[in-house]
């Protein structure tokens, strides 16, 4: 049994910690402890989406979710290549408070780097190009994604506009034609 202590952790950390623990074992039990209802619900949803049986109990303010991982054979459809493209066109996620939007976008990139299923390509343009050139935290996460085979491309005109063309630390500089062609060939486009 692997025990995951996610007490005091905020979203998305309990999920990321749970996924890491589940990756560490082929079969077995992962027990996750959280101290808020939303984290409990999210961990249960994760277990359900992954097809694992789980039970939850509450002890005071603490929820314990026990996940039973059993090997299942996953059959992929032949000739159906997943070509998911993530497009990041801003340094903020959503509208409203800028500090919250910045925190959410950094959290999105970090969480994406922890996923088992990865997009084929991440495209950065407009103010999104700051993530490949100025933000050390996200550069580390993006290098992790690139090392795992994700194609990372950034708009050259955008890098030039923000005077960042010499500061790019991850991925490749691209152009509008490649950006459009990549999106046209995508099976799914995600825009945080």
C-alpha positions in Angstrom: 0.0 0.0 0.0 1.2 3.5 -0.8 0.0 6.3 1.4 -0.3 9.8 0.0 -0.4 12.6 2.5 -2.1 15.5 0.7 -3.2 17.3 3.8 -3.0 21.0 3.4 -2.4 20.7 -0.3 -4.5 22.8 -2.7 -5.7 21.9 -6.2 -4.2 20.4 -8.3 -1.5 18.9 -6.0 -3.7 16.1 -4.4 -4.5 14.8 -7.9 -0.9 15.1 -9.1 0.4 13.3 -5.9 -2.3 10.6 -6.4 -1.4 10.1 -10.1 2.3 9.8 -9.2 1.5 7.1 -6.6 -0.6 5.2 -9.0 2.2 5.2 -11.6 4.6 3.8 -9.0 2.6 0.5 -8.7 1.5 -2.0 -11.3 -1.3 -3.3 -9.0 -2.2 -2.5 -5.4 -3.7 0.1 -3.1 -3.1 3.8 -2.8 -4.6 5.5 0.2 -4.9 9.3 -0.2 -5.5 11.6 2.8 -7.0 15.1 2.1 -8.5 17.7 4.4 -11.1 19.4 2.2 -14.2 18.1 0.5 -13.3 19.4 -3.0 -10.0 17.5 -3.0 -11.8 14.4 -1.9 -14.3 14.8 -4.7 -11.5 15.4 -7.2 -9.5 12.3 -6.1 -12.7 10.1 -6.3 -13.4 11.5 -9.8 -9.8 10.7 -10.9 -10.1 7.1 -9.6 -13.5 6.7 -11.4 -12.1 8.1 -14.7 -9.1 5.8 -14.5 -11.5 2.8 -14.0 -10.4 2.0 -10.5 -12.6 0.9 -7.6 -12.3 3.3 -4.5 -13.8 3.8 -1.1 -13.9 6.9 1.0 -14.2 7.4 4.7 -14.2 10.6 6.9 -12.4 10.8 10.2 -13.0 14.2 11.7 -11.8 16.8 9.1 -9.8 14.3 7.2 -11.0 12.2 4.2 -9.2 9.0 3.3 -9.8 7.6 -0.2 -8.6 4.1 -0.8 -8.0 3.3 -4.5 -7.6 -0.2 -5.7 -5.4 -0.4 -8.9 -5.9 -3.5 -11.0 -4.2 -4.1 -14.3 -6.4 -3.6 -17.3 -5.5 -4.0 -20.9 -6.1 -0.8 -22.8 -6.9 -1.2 -26.5 -6.2 1.8 -28.7 -8.0 2.2 -32.0 -5.7 1.5 -34.9 -4.8 4.3 -37.3 -6.2 6.9 -34.9 -3.3 9.1 -33.9 -4.1 11.5 -31.1 -2.9 14.9 -32.4 -3.9 17.2 -29.5 -2.6 20.7 -29.7 -2.5 23.2 -26.8 -2.6 26.8 -27.7 -1.4 29.4 -25.2 -2.0 32.9 -26.4 -1.7 34.8 -23.1 0.2 34.9 -19.9 -3.1 34.7 -18.0 -5.8 32.0 -17.8 -9.3 33.4 -18.0 -10.5 36.9 -17.3 -10.7 38.8 -14.1 -7.9 39.2 -11.5 -4.5 39.2 -13.2 -2.6 37.6 -10.3 -5.1 34.8 -10.2 -5.0 34.4 -14.0 -1.2 34.2 -13.9 -1.3 31.6 -11.1 -3.8 29.6 -12.9 -1.8 29.6 -16.2 1.4 28.5 -14.4 -0.6 25.8 -12.6 -2.1 24.7 -16.0 1.4 24.3 -17.5 2.7 22.4 -14.4 -0.3 20.1 -14.3 0.1 19.4 -18.1 3.7 18.4 -17.5 2.5 15.8 -14.9 -0.1 14.2 -17.2 0.4 10.7 -18.5 -1.3 11.5 -21.8 0.4 14.5 -23.4 -0.5 16.8 -26.3 1.5 16.4 -29.5 2.2 20.1 -29.7 2.1 23.3 -27.6 1.9 26.6 -29.5 2.8 29.9 -27.8 1.9 33.2 -29.4 1.2 36.8 -28.3 2.0 37.3 -24.6 2.1 33.5 -24.2 5.7 33.6 -25.5 6.9 34.9 -22.1 6.5 31.3 -20.8 9.3 30.0 -23.1 11.7 32.9 -22.4 11.2 34.6 -19.1 9.4 32.4 -16.5 11.9 30.0 -15.0 9.3 27.9 -13.3 7.3 27.2 -16.5 10.5 26.8 -18.6 11.5 23.9 -16.3 8.0 22.3 -16.8 8.1 22.9 -20.6 11.6 21.4 -20.8 10.1 18.3 -19.1 7.3 18.2 -21.7 9.8 18.6 -24.5 12.0 15.8 -23.2 8.9 13.6 -23.2 8.3 14.3 -26.9 6.0 17.3 -26.9 6.7 19.7 -29.8 6.9 23.2 -28.5 6.7 26.1 -31.0 6.6 29.8 -30.5 5.5 32.6 -32.8 8.7 34.4 -34.1 6.8 37.7 -34.8 5.5 37.6 -31.2 9.0 37.0 -29.7 10.3 39.9 -31.8 7.5 42.2 -30.7 8.2 41.6 -27.0 12.0 41.7 -27.7 12.4 38.0 -26.5 13.8 36.4 -29.6 17.3 36.0 -28.0 15.9 34.8 -24.7 14.0 31.7 -25.8 15.0 28.8 -23.6 12.7 25.9 -24.8 11.2 24.8 -28.0 11.6 26.3 -31.5 10.8 29.6 -33.1 8.1 29.2 -35.7 5.9 31.2 -38.1 2.2 31.8 -38.8 2.1 29.2 -41.6 3.3 26.4 -39.3 1.0 27.6 -36.5 -2.0 27.5 -38.8 -1.1 24.1 -40.4 -0.5 22.6 -36.9 -3.9 23.7 -35.8 -5.6 22.5 -39.0 -4.2 19.0 -38.6 -5.1 18.8 -34.9 -7.7 16.2 -33.7 -8.3 18.4 -30.7 -7.3 22.0 -29.7 -7.1 23.0 -26.0 -7.1 26.7 -25.2 -6.7 27.4 -21.4 
